[in-house]
């Protein structure tokens, strides 16, 4: 519900309650037997009733000012709440409006204003009873002064204060949640950008090699005019092949920002496995036909680098979150797609949920695989299945390289 609709609803409830309080005021001033009033008593009772209703209407008219958010003019809103409270001592019809004003005033947690409202309520109640009881105070009048002038306002202020604290606590929690979400999104964005920059650096050596091949063979054709036609065709075929491969790689990294050139990593899975074993993680990489351990070098550069990064991330996660546990990486080719599955057991503490890390590595892996029109699926461990599994799938045409690579630009 919007703030304006909420204010309108509160005002409508107070107006309906004030209309009912007119009957209470009539009973107070006129009594159960109106016909018994004659002369000045009847005139006085009707005058008091008219004043009561008029003050109630005035309090109801001022209520929206007292209920509005005090962002723009806090003093006017708080002062209006005091006026409505003061009116309630002389008018039973204004009691619903005064109750709403006191409740909202307590929620604003202004100690000085709340104390002033309590004092105004007590004084106005005593003065109101003095006006309506010319014959002097009775025990019932003093009880009404204590309950109506001190007890009820104090209760309303306390309830409003409690609600104000809850609202502030919820707002603080919501603000922290927004800040945490923004921080997480910032980390994810940094991971994606870092992965893209790493891809661009990885592509440097590959593209440099392909372009150097093109330049070398084109230079030979330019300088040698005596080459046989068959050799010219072979040179042209080599240039065309290198150009198509370079074009395929360039399309995959078209929108990546090129940063400082770095040295491309050695794509040696056996070395990764050996490093993991040396660090205490029993690791194994299994190849499924038609792929083998020598297939990595024959794959397109982006596919090979993606596969290397996927195995590296799987071994790193196993070493961080399940030290000493064995991990198996299975690599195969199914229906035109490169398929990788890395799985390792995770020792869970009974009664405690699985607590993953920040996931920055997986974010980078998803970014890299996504550039190749691939997917990454993660299965987190549970009590029934205490194993962590990562599945990577990407198009790979064994005859022609990475299928779909040309159209996989982000």
C-alpha positions in Angstrom: 0.0 0.0 0.0 1.4 3.4 -0.9 1.9 6.1 1.7 -1.0 8.2 0.4 -3.4 5.3 0.4 -2.3 4.3 3.9 -2.9 7.9 5.2 -6.3 7.9 3.6 -7.2 4.6 5.1 -6.2 5.7 8.6 -8.1 9.0 8.2 -11.2 7.1 7.1 -11.1 4.8 10.1 -10.6 7.8 12.5 -13.6 9.5 10.8 -15.8 6.5 11.2 -14.7 6.1 14.9 -15.3 9.8 15.4 -18.8 9.5 14.1 -19.5 6.8 16.7 -17.9 8.9 19.4 -20.6 11.6 18.7 -23.1 9.2 20.3 -20.8 8.8 23.3 -20.5 12.6 23.6 -24.2 13.0 23.4 -24.6 10.5 26.2 -22.0 12.3 28.3 -23.5 15.8 27.9 -27.2 15.1 27.5 -27.5 11.9 29.6 -29.7 8.9 29.1 -32.9 11.0 29.5 -32.7 14.1 27.3 -36.2 15.0 28.2 -35.1 15.6 31.8 -33.0 18.6 30.8 -34.7 21.9 30.9 -33.7 25.6 30.8 -30.0 26.4 31.2 -29.0 22.8 31.7 -30.4 21.8 28.3 -28.7 24.9 26.6 -25.4 24.1 28.3 -25.5 20.4 27.3 -26.3 21.2 23.7 -23.6 23.8 23.6 -21.0 21.4 25.0 -22.1 18.8 22.5 -21.8 21.2 19.6 -18.3 22.3 20.8 -17.3 18.6 21.2 -18.4 17.8 17.6 -16.7 21.0 16.2 -13.4 20.2 18.0 -13.6 16.6 16.7 -14.1 17.9 13.1 -11.1 20.2 13.5 -8.9 17.4 14.9 -9.9 15.2 12.0 -9.1 18.0 9.5 -5.6 18.4 11.1 -4.9 14.7 11.3 -3.4 14.3 7.8 -0.8 17.0 8.7 0.1 15.1 11.9 0.3 11.7 10.1 2.4 12.8 7.1 6.1 11.9 6.9 8.1 14.5 8.6 10.8 14.6 6.0 10.1 18.0 4.6 8.7 19.9 7.6 9.1 17.8 10.8 8.3 20.6 13.2 4.9 21.3 11.7 3.9 17.6 11.7 4.9 17.1 15.3 3.3 20.4 16.5 0.1 19.4 14.8 0.1 16.1 16.7 0.4 18.1 19.9 -2.6 20.3 18.9 -4.7 17.2 18.1 -3.7 15.7 21.5 -4.6 18.9 23.3 -8.1 19.0 21.6 -8.8 15.5 22.8 -9.1 16.6 26.4 -12.1 18.7 25.6 -13.7 16.6 22.9 -14.7 12.9 23.0 -15.2 13.0 19.2 -11.6 13.8 18.7 -10.3 10.8 20.7 -9.7 8.5 17.6 -7.8 11.2 15.8 -5.7 11.9 18.9 -5.0 8.2 19.3 -3.7 7.9 15.8 -1.6 11.1 16.2 0.0 9.8 19.4 0.8 6.4 17.9 2.5 8.0 14.9 4.3 10.5 17.2 5.7 7.6 19.2 6.9 5.9 16.0 9.0 8.9 15.1 11.0 8.3 18.3 11.4 12.0 19.2 11.8 11.7 23.0 11.2 15.4 23.7 8.1 15.6 21.6 6.7 12.4 23.1 7.2 13.8 26.6 5.5 17.1 25.6 2.6 15.1 24.1 2.2 13.2 27.4 2.1 16.4 29.4 -0.3 18.0 27.0 -2.6 15.0 27.2 -2.6 15.0 31.0 -3.2 18.8 31.3 -6.0 18.9 28.6 -7.7 15.9 30.2 -7.8 17.7 33.7 -9.0 20.9 32.1 -11.6 19.1 30.0 -13.0 17.4 33.1 -13.1 20.7 35.0 -15.2 22.2 32.2 -17.6 19.3 31.9 -17.9 18.8 35.7 -18.8 22.1 37.2 -19.9 20.5 40.5 -16.3 19.4 41.2 -14.2 16.3 40.7 -15.4 12.9 41.8 -13.4 9.8 42.3 -14.5 8.6 38.8 -13.3 11.9 37.3 -9.8 11.5 38.9 -9.7 7.9 37.6 -10.6 9.1 34.1 -7.9 11.8 34.3 -5.3 9.2 35.2 -6.3 6.6 32.7 -7.3 9.0 29.9 -4.7 11.7 30.4 -1.7 9.6 31.3 -2.2 5.8 30.9 -3.7 5.7 27.4 -1.4 8.3 25.9 1.7 6.6 27.4 0.5 3.2 26.0 0.0 4.6 22.6 3.4 6.3 22.6 5.0 3.1 23.7 3.3 1.0 21.0 4.3 3.6 18.4 7.9 3.6 19.6 8.0 -0.2 19.3 6.6 -0.1 15.8 9.1 2.6 14.8 12.0 0.5 16.1 10.8 -2.5 14.1 10.4 -0.3 10.9 13.9 1.0 11.4 15.3 -2.5 11.9 13.6 -3.7 8.7 14.9 -0.7 6.8 18.4 -1.3 8.0 18.2 -5.0 7.1 16.9 -4.1 3.7 19.6 -1.6 3.2 22.3 -4.1 4.2 20.8 -6.7 1.9 20.9 -4.2 -1.0 24.5 -3.3 -0.2 25.4 -7.0 0.0 23.7 -7.7 -3.3 25.4 -4.8 -5.0 28.8 -6.0 -3.6 28.2 -9.5 -4.8 27.2 -8.2 -8.3 30.3 -6.1 -8.3 32.5 -9.1 -7.5 30.7 -11.2 -10.2 31.2 -8.4 -12.7 34.9 -8.2 -11.8 35.2 -11.9 -12.2 33.6 -11.8 -15.7 35.8 -8.9 -16.8 38.9 -10.6 -15.5 37.9 -13.8 -17.3 37.4 -11.9 -20.6 40.7 -10.2 -20.2 42.4 -13.6 -19.5 40.7 -15.0 -22.7 42.1 -12.1 -24.7 45.6 -12.7 -23.4 45.3 -16.4 -24.1 44.3 -15.7 -27.7 47.4 -13.5 -28.3 49.8 -16.3 -29.1 47.3 -18.2 -31.2 46.4 -15.3 -33.3 50.0 -14.2 -33.6 51.0 -17.6 -34.9 48.2 -17.7 -37.5 48.9 -14.2 -38.8 52.6 -14.9 -39.0 51.8 -18.0 -41.2 49.7 -15.8 -43.4 52.3 -13.1 -43.7 55.1 -15.6 -44.4 53.3 -17.5 -47.2 51.9 -14.3 -48.7 55.4 -12.8 -48.8 56.7 -15.9 -50.5 54.1 -15.6 -53.2 54.9 -11.9 -53.6 58.7 -12.5 -54.0 58.7 -15.7 -56.0 57.3 -15.3 -59.5 58.8 -18.6 -60.7 56.8 -21.0 -58.4 54.9 -23.8 -60.1 51.2 -23.5 -60.2 50.7 -26.5 -57.9 53.0 -24.9 -55.3 51.1 -21.6 -55.6 47.9 -23.4 -55.0 49.3 -25.1 -51.9 50.6 -21.7 -50.6 47.1 -20.2 -51.2 45.4 -23.1 -49.4 47.7 -22.6 -46.4 46.9 -18.9 -46.3 43.2 -19.5 -46.6 43.2 -22.1 -43.9 45.2 -19.9 -41.5 42.9 -16.9 -42.3 39.7 -19.0 -41.6 41.2 -20.1 -38.3 42.2 -16.6 -37.3 38.7 -15.3 -38.3 37.0 -18.0 -36.2 39.1 -17.1 -33.2 38.7 -13.3 -33.7 34.9 -13.7 -33.8 34.9 -15.4 -30.4 36.7 -12.5 -28.8 35.3 -9.6 -30.8 34.0 -7.6 -27.9 36.7 -8.4 -25.4 38.9 -5.5 -24.3 42.5 -6.1 -24.9 44.7 -5.3 -21.9 48.4 -5.8 -21.4 49.7 -8.8 -23.3 50.6 -11.7 -21.2 52.1 -15.1 -21.8 49.6 -17.8 -22.7 49.6 -20.7 -20.3 50.9 -24.1 -21.2 47.9 -26.3 -21.9 49.3 -29.4 -20.1 46.6 -31.3 -18.3 49.1 -33.9 -17.1 51.0 -31.1 -15.4 47.8 -29.9 -13.7 47.1 -33.4 -12.4 50.7 -33.8 -11.2 50.5 -30.5 -9.3 47.2 -31.5 -7.7 48.6 -34.8 -6.5 51.7 -33.1 -5.1 49.4 -30.8 -3.1 47.7 -33.9 -1.6 44.7 -34.2 -3.8 44.3 -37.6 -5.6 43.4 -36.5 -9.1 42.8 -38.3 -12.3 41.8 -37.3 -15.8 40.0 -39.9 -17.9 39.5 -39.6 -21.7 36.6 -41.2 -23.5 36.7 -42.3 -27.1 37.1 -40.7 -29.7 39.1 -38.3 -27.6 42.5 -39.0 -26.1 45.3 -37.3 -24.1 46.7 -36.0 -27.4 43.4 -34.4 -28.5 44.0 -31.1 -26.6 46.6 -30.0 -29.1 44.3 -30.7 -32.1 41.4 -28.7 -30.7 40.7 -25.1 -31.7 42.5 -22.6 -29.4 39.4 -21.4 -27.6 38.1 -24.9 -27.0 41.5 -26.1 -25.7 41.9 -23.1 -23.4 38.3 -23.5 -22.1 38.9 -27.2 -21.4 42.2 -26.4 -19.6 40.5 -23.7 -17.4 37.6 -26.1 -16.6 40.0 -28.8 -15.3 42.0 -26.2 -13.5 38.9 -24.8 -11.7 37.7 -28.3 -10.8 41.0 -29.3 -9.2 41.3 -25.9 -7.4 37.8 -26.3 -6.0 38.5 -29.8 -4.8 41.7 -28.7 -3.1 40.0 -25.8 -1.4 36.7 -27.3 -0.3 37.5 -31.0 0.0 41.3 -31.3 0.8 42.6 -34.8 0.5 39.5 -36.1 -1.2 39.9 -37.8 -4.7 38.6 -36.0 -7.8 37.9 -37.6 -11.2 37.6 -35.6 -14.4 36.0 -37.4 -17.3 36.3 -35.8 -20.8 34.5 -37.2 -23.8 32.7 -36.3 -27.1 28.9 -37.0 -27.3 26.7 -36.1 -30.3 28.9 -33.2 -31.5 29.6 -31.7 -28.1 32.6 -31.7 -25.8 31.5 -33.1 -22.5 33.4 -32.7 -19.2 32.4 -34.0 -15.8 34.4 -33.4 -12.6 33.3 -35.0 -9.4 34.7 -35.3 -5.9 33.3 -36.3 -2.5 32.8 -33.6 0.1 32.8 -34.5 3.8 29.8 -32.8 5.4 29.3 -32.0 9.0 26.1 -33.7 10.3 23.4 -31.1 10.9 25.2 -28.3 9.1 24.4 -27.2 5.5 26.9 -27.0 2.7 28.7 -23.7 2.6 30.1 -22.9 -0.8 32.8 -20.3 -1.4 32.4 -17.0 -3.3 32.0 -18.8 -6.6 34.2 -16.3 -8.5 36.0 -19.1 -10.3 32.8 -20.7 -11.5 31.5 -17.3 -12.7 34.6 -16.9 -14.8 34.3 -20.4 -16.1 30.6 -19.8 -17.1 31.7 -16.6 -18.9 34.4 -18.4 -20.8 32.2 -21.4 -21.7 29.3 -19.1 -22.6 31.4 -17.4 -25.3 31.6 -20.8 -27.0 27.8 -21.3 -26.8 28.4 -23.9 -24.0 26.8 -24.5 -20.6 28.1 -25.1 -17.1 26.0 -27.1 -14.6 26.9 -27.5 -10.9 25.5 -30.0 -8.4 26.2 -29.1 -4.9 26.6 -31.8 -2.2 23.7 -32.7 0.1 23.3 -35.1 3.0 21.9 -37.8 0.6 24.5 -37.1 -2.1 27.7 -35.8 -0.5 29.5 -35.1 -3.8 30.3 -31.9 -5.7 29.9 -32.2 -9.5 30.6 -29.8 -12.3 29.5 -30.5 -15.9 30.7 -28.5 -18.9 29.3 -28.9 -22.3 30.3 -27.0 -25.5 29.9 -27.6 -29.3 32.9 -29.3 -30.9 33.0 -30.6 -34.4 35.9 -33.0 -34.6 36.1 -32.6 -38.3 35.9 -28.8 -38.5 36.8 -27.4 -35.0 34.5 -25.6 -32.7 30.9 -25.6 -34.0 29.2 -22.4 -33.5 32.3 -20.5 -32.5 31.8 -17.9 -35.1 28.5 -16.9 -33.8 29.3 -17.1 -30.1 30.4 -13.5 -29.6 28.9 -12.1 -26.4 
